[in-house]
């Protein structure tokens, strides 16, 4: 599935420990942050698959260790939401991810008798404040009078919420631990969908944009932010954005940023087109397979009647297109039903 512009920018920038480190340190409670060795922050694979289901992806999974001198690890599960989840059960989703992380830990450390700590974190930048309960046990449906005596036996945890909709621009700018790029991405997450009003926000943040541009690979990083803006804001006029960059960043830098941004967008469009072609091809194969299955069943029932039972139907349902074609050819000459499926 093609990533949304929000997910793409989140993973591209905050998937780098140098930018994620400062953001995470501002979210985690101060006492906890002091106990973590942030120099060991490492990005981990974050895909966890349910058997028989499509893959579910934790946005970002980081590991680090405690400042105790030991090698005891902890994980920071960093989720990103541009809107509240449609199912309304964010704590349950995080709980499933956490279970898979622990399952993988057990496979990798079969002799371990303890599990690593996991800090679940949600960064949110919707138009309204986050509406969901942050504690898992708040999702459990039970009579209120039963809650107190049963609490010791419940799964209980809260996730850390970084709600950009209620954090002021001044707080985002003043975050000393954030890199310039992380600051710019945060304010764009907050305001990028604000229509034409985004331009005035960007004017106030051009000093941060210049700092991003001066860093190694800074123009490409800035281009990723501009690409995001152009993809999610339909009201901001591109020529006005170009004029702002020309005035504040410089004409040569502006041309580089806009060229790279457009290239990113065109690449995304092409990837989407190719994905659509591949999806169409797969759909065509599936439709042809269904046609062969239906044709073969009709032919078998005409020749062998009630002998075509549920077992035969199941075998046909699981067959490959090549097998279906071979069996269809053998129907006309086979003396018995078993002979149709003979090699």
ABEGO torsion letter per residue (X at the ends): XBBBAAAAAAAAAAABAAAAAAAAAAABBAAAAAABBAAABBBBBABBBBBGBBBBBBABBBBBBBAAGBABBBBBBBBBBABBBAAGBAAAAAAAAAAAAAAAAAAABAABABBBBBBBBBBBBBABBBABBABAAAABBBBAAAAAAAAAABBBBBBBBBBAAABBAAAAAABAABBAAAAAAAAAAAAAAAEAAAAAAAAAAAAAAAAAAABBGAAAAAAAAAAAAAAABAABBAAAAAAAAAAAAEAAAAAAAAAAAAAAAAAAAAAAAAAAAAAAAAAAAAAAAAAAAAAAAAAAAAAAEAABBAAAAAAAAABBAAAAAAAAAAAAABABAAAAABX
